[in-house]
Amino acid sequence: MARHEGEQPLVGIAMGSDSDLKIMQHVGLALDEFSVPYEERVISAHRTPEKMMKYGHEAVGRGL
């Protein structure tokens, strides 16, 4: 999910499961307060380590 639709995200928030959103939503609220565009992803480093590694490697090229 991307916040600030239409803007290039500057920050990526990665969490291991949907249940982490309760805690991580506070990060999004702080970024919203400062109008920092971000994206949220649920990517389990334990269940899908390749997917997490790919996200991390691609993040730099996307400006995160």
Phi, psi and omega in degrees: 000136178250140175258158183060059182312139178090345178258147176290123179296141176259339184231139174249127176254111180251134179225157186282333180203166179301329182294339178288344183299328178304318180278314187288343178299334179292329175296313179299320179296320178295318179295321176300319181302326181258011179055042177265118179290138182212169174230152177242138178223139170260111182220112180279116177291338180277316183274328182225066183299327180294320179296320179294317179298317179298316179301313180298317180293321181284338183302319181298314181294338179267000177087015178280000000 
